[in-house]
Amino acid sequence: MGVDVRSWYAWVAVLATLITYIVVSGLRKPVSFLPLYTPCQQLLNYVSQTTRSILVRILRQGHIPAHISFIMDGNRRYARMRHRAATSGHISGFDNLTRVLDWCNALGITHVSVFAFAINNFNRSPSEVEALMDLATNKLRELATKSKLVKQHNVRICVVGNRSLLSKEVQEAAEFAEEETKNNTGMRLNICFPYSATDEISFAVQRVAQDVQAHELRVDEVDERVVADRLRIKSPDPDILVRTSGQVRFSNYMLWQSAKRTHIQFIDVFWPDFSFFHMFCILISWQLSYGQIRQRNA
């Protein structure tokens, strides 16, 4: 079994730590009538960070996935429930992405993929698409130049998708982010934007056809591996794929890569509300089933 926890004492410790984390997370809300709110909040932040560090150490006693992928769904509904503009939901979603990347880095996960913008999202209202493109342009440059995570932990940014559908300004921002981080040797961040699995597979098949036509590849050499080598995403197949917001569908995302051994988790929480507690539970579930997954794919 993936988790190296043999005694019931250890499980009691895990449970106690989880309860502490849940309680502390629940308490971290402003209380206007509490005079000592600021020092109390600082204490709660410290306890929360300490508890999270303990949970990270617990997880690292077991197997850690090499690649985790996220369908970051629910930003618009998150904003709507708070009577805000859709753009504010996407900003909150980006802010949470930076936290999730920090957790992944602390855990030692080496590849992270995120579904940032689907090709069919171009069918949304022009104003929302324009706002999303502006946000992407700014955040790509910000990630590459100002993000502590990228700078301190050598994160490499890869923008994966059909860039011909993007404006020149957004293309330049994507190229800038990749160029700025191309020599980084830490975690690889695949930002799928604009992306669909069918478009990626079509792209790979076209490249195969071109190589055959150029006599660089024989027809009888074409197999699954040949196509896989020509896909846009240059990371191992994801060990875990997480979709937030309660929707139970893949939405044309990483269909090729997720077909064999990926542990799928649909979770009923909007992406901006996705917390370390959710992450912990997903990883524990994967670790507990690791032996079965490995045996099934042997």
Residue pairs with C-beta under 8 A, 6 or more apart in sequence:
1 287
1 288
1 290
1 291
2 62
2 63
2 286
2 287
2 288
2 289
2 290
2 291
3 61
3 62
3 284
3 287
3 288
4 61
4 62
5 11
5 14
5 58
5 61
5 62
14 58
17 51
17 54
17 55
17 58
18 55
18 277
18 280
20 47
20 51
21 48
21 51
21 52
21 55
21 276
21 277
22 277
24 44
24 47
24 48
24 51
25 48
25 275
25 277
27 44
28 41
28 44
28 45
28 48
30 37
31 37
34 40
52 103
52 276
55 276
55 280
56 103
56 106
56 107
59 107
59 280
59 283
59 284
59 287
60 107
60 108
62 287
62 290
63 287
63 290
64 107
64 108
64 109
64 283
65 109
65 238
65 239
65 240
65 283
65 286
66 109
66 110
66 111
66 236
66 239
67 109
67 110
67 111
67 112
67 113
67 235
67 236
67 237
67 238
67 239
67 240
68 104
68 109
68 111
68 112
68 113
68 238
68 239
68 240
68 241
68 242
69 112
69 113
69 114
69 115
69 238
69 240
69 241
69 242
69 253
69 254
69 257
69 258
69 262
70 100
70 112
70 113
70 114
70 115
70 241
70 242
70 243
70 244
70 271
71 115
71 241
71 242
71 243
71 244
71 250
71 251
71 253
72 93
72 97
72 114
72 115
72 116
72 244
72 271
73 243
73 244
73 245
73 247
73 251
73 270
73 271
74 244
74 245
74 246
74 269
74 270
74 271
74 272
74 273
75 86
75 89
75 90
75 92
75 93
75 270
75 271
75 272
76 86
76 89
76 90
77 89
77 245
77 270
78 89
78 92
78 93
78 270
78 271
78 272
78 273
79 85
79 86
79 87
79 88
79 89
79 90
79 92
80 86
80 89
82 88
86 128
86 131
87 128
87 131
87 132
87 135
89 272
90 131
90 132
90 135
91 135
92 272
93 271
93 272
94 135
94 139
95 272
96 271
96 272
96 273
96 274
97 114
98 147
98 149
99 276
100 112
100 274
100 279
101 112
101 149
101 155
101 187
101 189
102 149
103 276
103 279
104 112
104 187
105 149
105 153
105 155
105 186
105 187
107 283
109 187
110 186
110 187
110 188
111 187
111 188
111 190
111 235
111 236
111 238
112 187
112 188
112 189
112 190
113 160
113 189
113 190
113 192
113 233
113 235
113 238
113 254
114 189
114 190
114 191
114 192
115 192
115 195
115 251
115 253
115 254
116 136
116 191
116 192
116 193
116 195
117 132
117 136
117 161
117 192
117 193
117 194
117 195
118 194
118 195
118 196
118 251
118 252
118 253
119 161
119 162
119 165
119 194
119 195
119 196
119 199
120 196
120 252
121 129
121 132
121 194
122 129
122 165
122 194
133 166
133 167
133 169
133 170
136 170
136 173
136 193
137 169
137 170
137 173
138 173
140 157
140 159
140 173
140 174
140 176
140 177
140 191
141 173
141 176
141 177
143 150
143 157
143 177
144 150
144 157
144 176
144 177
144 180
144 181
145 180
147 155
149 155
150 157
150 181
150 184
153 186
153 187
154 184
154 185
154 186
154 187
155 181
155 184
155 186
155 187
155 188
155 189
156 181
156 182
156 184
156 185
156 186
156 187
156 188
156 189
157 177
157 178
157 180
157 181
157 189
157 191
158 178
158 188
158 189
158 190
158 191
158 234
159 174
159 177
159 178
159 191
159 193
160 190
160 191
160 192
160 193
160 195
160 200
160 232
160 233
161 192
161 193
161 194
161 195
161 199
161 200
161 232
162 194
162 195
162 196
162 199
162 203
163 171
163 174
165 194
166 174
166 194
174 193
188 235
190 233
190 235
192 233
192 253
192 254
195 232
195 253
196 252
196 253
197 250
197 252
197 253
197 254
197 255
197 256
198 252
198 255
200 231
200 232
200 233
200 256
201 227
201 231
201 255
201 256
203 230
203 231
203 232
204 227
204 228
204 230
204 231
204 232
205 227
207 230
208 217
208 222
208 226
208 227
208 230
211 217
212 218
212 219
212 222
217 226
227 256
228 256
231 256
231 257
233 254
233 257
237 257
237 258
237 260
237 261
237 262
238 254
238 257
238 258
238 262
239 261
239 262
239 263
239 286
240 262
240 263
240 264
240 265
240 282
240 283
240 286
241 254
241 258
241 262
241 263
241 264
241 265
242 265
242 267
242 282
243 249
243 250
243 251
243 264
243 265
243 266
243 267
244 267
244 269
244 270
244 271
244 274
245 268
245 269
245 270
245 271
246 266
246 267
246 268
246 269
247 266
248 266
250 258
258 264
260 297
261 293
261 296
261 297
263 285
263 286
263 289
263 293
265 282
265 285
267 274
267 278
267 282
269 275
269 278
286 293
